[in-house]
């Protein structure tokens, strides 16, 4: 019985270096898949949104983060003046402009 317990203890020790290496490879593979499927597309969307906000011009139809539709009247460094109705303008933080509604129908 003593010899069986010695064999059982020795068996995992002999294969532990290969199983440790395969575990590391599995972790690297999982991280690579997460990066390709989740992190990279999110970074790409963020870059496109920043580019969109920098290219805002007077006359663009946009939607704010709060769901307000409007037409850009004036663009400043940190805010945008939106016309939401006749004779009704609001000042909105530039970072709260989410998307262009003119391309939404395409």
N, C-alpha and C positions, 0 to 999 in steps of 0.2 A: 504494500500500500504506500509505503514511503517513496518507492521509485516512481509510482504513477503521479504522485503530487509533484515530484521534481520535474518530470516530463511536461506536465501541464503548465508549470511555471516557466519553463524554458521555452516553450513553443511561442507564446506571445512576444517574448523578448527577441527572438530571432527575426520575426517579421515586423517588428515595430518600426524600423527605419523606412521600410517600403510603404507601410501604411501611413506613417507620418508624412512622407513625401506626397503620397496620393491625396491626403487631406489638405495639404497646402495647395496643391494643384486645383483641387475642387474649390477651395475658397477663392483662388485667383479667377477661376472660370466663372463663379457666381458673381464676383465683383464686375468682371468684364461684361457679362450679360446685363447686369443692372445698369451699368454705364451706357451701354448701347441702347437699351430699351427705355430708360427713364431719364437719366441725367442729361445726356446729349440732346435729345429732342427739346427738353425744357430750356436748356441754354440757348438753343437755336430760336425758339419762340421769343425768349426774352430779348435777344439781339434784334429780332425783327420788330418788336414792339418799341424798343428804344429808337431804332431807325425811323419808324413811322412817326413817333412823337417829334423827332427832330425835323421831319419834312412837312410838318403841318403848315398849311397856308390858309389865308383868308378865303372863305367860300367852301371849305371842306365840310362835309356832313359827318358828324362823329357821334359816338355814344360814350357817356361817362361811366365810371365805375358804379355810380348810383343808379344807372339806367336812364339818364336824361338824354334825350335826343336833341341835337342842336347843330347850328351852322357856325363855323369859326368866323368871327369878325376881326379879331386882332390876336396876334401871337406875341407874347413877351417871353423873356428868358425863363421865368418860373411859373407863369400862369397863362391861361388862354381865356379870351373874352368870347363867350358863346351867346348867340341869339337863339333863345328857345321859343320865342313867339314874337309877334310884331311889338316893337317898343319894349321888349323884355330881354335884357342881357344879364348874364351872370358871369362871374369870374370863377374859373375852375383851375385848380392846381394841375399843371401839365402832366404830372405823373398819374392823374386820375382819368385821363383820356384813354379809352380802351381800344376802340376800333373805328374804322371808316365804314359808314353805311352805304357809300356809293358803290363799293365792290361786293357788298353782301348778296346782291341779286345775281351775280355772275357765277 
